[in-house]
Amino acid sequence: MAEEELFDLLVPPGVPRKMIYDVAEKYDVEVVRRQRKMSFANMDGDMRELIAFRGKREVVEEVQEYLFARLNEFVAE
């Protein structure tokens, strides 16, 4: 049997920890670390360790909608 493909959703820097914990508890995803090269401002080319939610495509898409909605609420406060 073929292994199911997993997808990552990078968490933007600055997302409150509470939102990250909420997603990890509410959805069937794993929180993982990813090395990414930054390409903006004074970090051009710097490697940074970011976190991501890893899971099945459908779940990661749900997480993206949920997280962006929560971030919009947070910013609007």
C-alpha positions in Angstrom: 0.0 0.0 0.0 1.4 3.4 -1.0 2.0 5.9 1.8 -0.3 8.9 1.8 1.3 12.2 0.8 1.5 14.8 3.6 1.5 18.6 3.2 3.0 21.4 5.2 1.5 24.8 6.1 4.2 27.2 7.3 3.2 29.2 10.3 4.0 32.9 9.7 6.4 34.4 12.2 4.5 36.3 14.9 1.5 34.0 15.2 0.5 33.8 18.8 1.4 30.6 20.6 -2.2 30.1 21.7 -3.4 29.9 18.1 -0.7 27.3 17.3 -1.8 25.2 20.4 -5.4 25.5 19.3 -4.7 24.2 15.9 -2.6 21.3 17.2 -5.4 20.3 19.6 -8.3 20.8 17.2 -6.9 19.2 14.0 -5.1 16.0 13.1 -1.8 17.7 12.3 1.8 17.4 13.5 3.8 20.5 14.4 7.2 20.2 12.7 10.3 22.4 12.2 11.4 23.5 8.7 14.5 25.3 7.6 13.6 28.1 5.1 15.8 30.7 3.4 14.5 34.2 4.0 14.4 36.7 1.2 13.3 40.0 2.6 14.7 43.1 4.4 18.0 42.4 6.2 17.5 38.6 6.2 18.1 38.1 2.5 19.5 34.6 2.2 19.5 33.8 5.9 18.3 30.4 6.9 15.7 30.4 9.7 13.9 27.6 11.4 10.2 28.0 11.1 7.4 25.7 12.3 4.7 24.2 10.1 1.6 22.1 10.5 2.0 18.8 8.6 -1.0 16.6 7.7 -3.3 15.3 4.9 -4.1 17.9 2.2 -7.8 18.3 3.2 -6.9 18.8 6.9 -4.1 21.3 6.1 -6.5 23.3 3.9 -9.0 23.4 6.8 -6.2 24.5 9.1 -5.2 27.3 6.7 -8.8 28.7 6.6 -9.1 28.4 10.4 -5.8 30.0 11.1 -6.2 32.9 8.7 -9.7 33.6 10.1 -8.3 33.7 13.6 -5.4 35.9 12.5 -7.9 38.3 10.9 -9.9 38.5 14.1 -6.7 39.0 16.1 -5.6 41.9 13.9 -9.0 43.5 14.0 -9.1 43.7 17.8 
